[in-house]
Amino acid sequence: MTINISTIEFSELVEDIYSAALTTDWSSALNRIMEVTHSNKAFFFLENVTDNELVFMEFYTTFDYSSQVLLDYKSRTLEDPFYQVTKIVPEGGFVYCNEHIDINEISNTEYYKNIFVPLKSHFALAGVMCRDSKYESALAITRGSEQLAYNKEDCNFFGLLVPHLSKAIHIQKELSIHRNYGKLTKSIMDQDSKAILVCDSNGNILLKNKTADDQLTTTHSLKLTNKKLILKEEILQLQLNYYINECANLSYNNISMQESIIIEDKLGIGPNILIVISPIVRNNDFVDISLPCCLITITFQKLLNWKNICESYNLTPKELELLQALYSKKKLVALTCELNVSYNTLKNHLQSIFRKLEVNSQAELLIKISIYNN
């Protein structure tokens, strides 16, 4: 695979991306992406879809524009033909919008003339960083009509960046939980929405919140001892130990390593358990623990009545299998191997699911099925 940047330059850009997740300053990374792809604009956002609240928005251009045009765009984003294309893209995926839209066919529309022309949006690449029942995040870069279309190297480059951007957004989102606290220990102890642990590189628990004590003593899949988190399946325990060691020892200078483990309830009688292991950056006064350590968050996913969902919306076995996989936070790219089907086949199944459930995005989809609690 060829890209329009050297390996060293790509590594430096990836480092900028993860640094941005820590500092919340995305200017350097986004401007570099625009420079490499010869783009005239980068539009990056994170939205809390549950509260309909914009967490942050970054908007950079290489040209001057009217602030009124940007306000018009924000009020009419749902009408954006490029945005319409991205609604089917799952978390961690990207799309070259012009492969799905004939831009010449919409060039005479009011939206194109009043929004696309002043914002110089003629070609667009878009990636989805986060898409679940609570948050949505995406990045779009564009070129104007006076520029050449994006080529294969541009798409390869963007496709390689999207997983890093996705991981960085999740890290920034996780760290934001604690950002308003003076010290990490107080932040952890005050959280009650999920089980949170801080472990050293050997997996010894340095800190835990009350929710961890309350929740992790009632499940057969894992247990909390005085010193360690123990998983029932040996292979998952080995995986957890490896991730803990890697994340803790990288925590002094690197936050690019965030890993996750999903414990699936194969009997369908209990919730799936999502374990996320993240490094804790230590080059500031916020972290008041002297040892190399990592942050572990444990979330119990709601147990859904899949039989009712299947019958209510007349889903095929393949569609139900895909919907269950998406609910378990699995990516389409990974599912191509797991389910032994092509990426396009999975996209077609997902589009069919959207039609049957009458939703327009993966976020709406997850919200809609969440009412089917067992």
N, C-alpha and C positions, 0 to 999 in steps of 0.2 A: 504493500500500500504506500503510495507516494503522497506527501503533503508539502505544502508550500512554505516550509520552515525547517530548520535543522533540528536534530535531536536535542542538542544542547539548548537551543532557543525554546523548544517546546517544553523542556524540563523546567526552565526558568519561568515560563508562563504558568505552568502548573503550580509552581511554588508561590507565584503571585496570587493565584486563585485561592489557595488555602490560607495564605496570609490575610487575604481580604475577608475570609470567613471569621477570622479571629478579631480583626480590627474594625470590621464592617465598612471599610473604605474600599470600594470597588473601582475607583477611578483608574488606577494603574492597569489592572487586569483587563477591564473593558476597553480602554483606549488601545491597549496592545492587541487585543482581538480585532478591533476595527482596523488597525494598521496592517496587520498580517493579511486580512481578508479584503483589504481595499474597500471597506464598507464605509458608508457615510453616516451610519446611525447604529446605536446599540440601545435596546430597550429591555430592561431587566427588572423584574418585580417579584415580590413575595406577598401573597394575600391570604388573610384568614377568611376563608369562604364561609365558615360557620357564622362569624360575626359581621361578614361583609365589610371587613376592615383591611385597608392596605397597610401592611407592615412596613414595607419600604419600596421605593421605586427609584431606579437609576436610569437617567435618560441623557445620552451623550450624542452629539452630532459634530460633523465637520463643517457645518454651514449655519448661517443665521436663519431663524424662523420666528414667526409670530407666536407669542405666548397664548394668544387666543386660539390658534390652530391646535396647539397641544391640549388645551382645555376641551375643545370640541372633540378631539380624538378620544380623550379619556371618558367623555360622556357618551361616546358612540362606539366604544371598543367592540361591543358584541356584533356590530355591523361589519367589522373589518373582514374582508374575504380571506385574508391571510390567517386571521384568528380562527375563522370557521374551520380551516384546514387543520389547525393544531388541536382542535377539540378531541379528535380521535387518537391523538398521539399519547401513549402511556408514559408514565414516569420513567425517566432515563432514556427516552427516545428523542429523535429529531426528525425534521422533515424539510425538504426543499420545496417551499410552497408553490413555486412556479411549475413544478412537475404535476401539480393537481389543479392548477388554475391557468386558463389562457388569459394572460393579462390584457391582451388586445381586445378581448370580448367585454371587459369591464372598463376600458379606458374612456368611454363616453358617459359613464354613470356619474351622478352627482357626487357620490362618495369619493370616487377616484379624483375628480377635479378639485374638490374642496378639501380633501384630507390627504390623499396620496401625493398629489402634485406638490403642494407646499412643503410636505414632509419628505419629499423625494423618495417615496417608497414604490419601487417598480419590481425589484427582485428581493426575495426574503428567504433567509434560513432561520428556522425556529427550533428550539429545544425545550423540553419540559423537564425541569429539575425536581419538582415535587408535585404530586397530584394524589391527594387522598381525601378523606371525608372532612378534613379540617383546613388543610393548606393547599395552595396552588402556587407554583413558581415557574416562570418561563423566561427565556432569553431569546430575543429576535434581533438579527442584524440585517441591514438592508443596503441595497444599491439603487441609484436613481436610473431613470430611463436613458440618460446620456452615457451610462457605464455599460460594460460588458456583463453578461450573465455570469453567475457563479459557475465554476467548472468542477470537475471531479475532484481535483486536489483540494479545492475549498471545502467541498462536502466531506471529504475524508478528514480534513483537519478539524472541522466543526464536530463531526461525529466522535472523534477521539477526545475532544474537550468536554462533551456533555456529561459523561459519567463523573468526571472530576468536579464539574460545576454542581452536579446533583449532590454528590457527597459533601461538598463544601457548604451548600445551603442547609443540608440536614445538620451539619456540625454547628453552623451559625445559629440555627433554630434551637438546638439543644443547649448551647452555651447561653443563649439569651434568657433561659429560665433563671440563670444564676447572676445575670449581669448587674442587677440592681442591688445586690447584697455586698456588704463590705468584705466578707470573708467566705471562702468556699464552705467551711464547716457549718456556718449559720445557714447558708443557702440550702445545703443538703438536708439539714435537720428540719427546715421549715416547709419542705415540699411534701404534699400529701396526695398528689394526683397519680403517682406511680412509685413503684419500688426503686430506690436508688442506693447503689453501693459505691464506695471508693475502695479499690484494692491495690496492693503493691504488686510488683512483677511476679511474685510467687502465688498470687491469688489470695493472699491473706487479707481479710476485711479490715480496713483501717477506720471505716466510717459507714454508717447505714442510717436510714431514716425509719421512723415508726411504721410506715407503710410496708417496708420490706419485712419487718418482724411480723406484721399482721397477715400479709398476703402469702408469704413464702413458707408458711407452716401448714398450709391446707391443701397442697398439691402433691400428687404422687410423682410428677415428672422431675421435680427438683426439690432440694431442701436447703435450708440455711443453718449451718452449724455456727458455733461461736467464732470460727476463724475463716471459713470458706463457704463458697457457693458450690453445691454438689448437684450435678445432673445425673439422672438415673441411667441414661444411655452412655456407655463408656466412650464411644466414638465422639459423641457430642462433648463429653467432658474433656477429652484430649484436644478437641477443637477450641473449646473455651480457654483452656490453659494456655494454648499457643497464642490466641488473640490477646489475652491479658498480658502475657510477657512482651509481645511485640508492641502493643499500644503503650504500656507503661515505660518501656525503655526508649521509645521514640518521643516520649512526652516532653522532654527537655527542649526540643527544637522543631518538632514536626507534628502537625495535626492532620496530615493527609490520610492517616490510617484510621478509618472507622470501620468496624466489622459488625456483622449481625448473625444471630443464630435463631432459627425458627423451630420451636418444638411443636410438632403437629399432633393433635389428638386423633389417632388413627381410628378410634372407636366412635368418634363423633358425639361423645357425651360430655366433653369438657372443652374449655377454650384453648385455642392455640396460644403459645407463649412466645413473645418476641423479645430477644435479649440483644441489646445494642452495647458494644464496647467501644469507647472513645478515649483517645489520649487527653490528658489535661496539660495544657501549656503552662510552664512553670517560670517563665521569665518575667513575672510581675508579682506585685505584693498581694494580689487577690488570693493566690494559692498559699494557704498557711499549713501545708503538710510538707515535711522535708524530704520524704522518700519519693522515688519514681513511682507514679501511680496512674491509674486509669479510672474512668467513670463508667459504671455499668447501670443501665436503666432496663427495667423489666416490665413489660406491658402484657396484660392478659386481654387478648382480643375477644370480643363478644362471640358467644356461640350462637350461630344463626340456624334457623330451621330451613335447611337447604331444600328439603322435600317440598315445603310450601312455596318457596321462591320458584322452584322449577315448575310446579304445577300452575302457579299464578300467572306466569309469563310464558308458559309453553316453551321452555328452553330445551334444546337438544342435549344429549349427554356431553357432547364436545363443548357446547356453550357453557354448560354448568361447570365442567372441569376447568375451563378458562376463568370463569367468574370466581370460583373458589381459590384458584391460584393467585389472581389479582388481589383478592381479599387478604391473602397471606403475604402480600408485599413482594411477590415474585415478578420479575421483569420479563417482557415478551421475548427478549433475546435469549434469556436462559431457558425459557419454556420451549423454544424451538427444538432444543436437544432433548429436554425432559419428556416432551409429548411427541417427539419425532414428527413434527410438521413444519412447514415453511413459515417464515415471518409473515408473508402476505396472507396465508391461510388464517393465521391467528388474528390479523387485522380485520379480515372479513368476518370472522366469528365475533370480534368485538363490536364491529359496526352493527351486526345483527342483534347483539345483546342491547345496544343503545336503542335501536328501533323498538324492540319488544318492550323495554322498560320505559320508553318515552323519555329518555334523558339525552343531554347534549354533551356531557363530559364525564370523565372517570370520577371526578369529585361528586357530581350529582348521583352517579351510579352507586357509589359506596354509601352515600347518605340514604338513598332510597332503600337499599337492602338491609340497612342497619335496624329497621323497624321490625324485621322478622326475627326477633329474639326467641330462643327456645325457653 
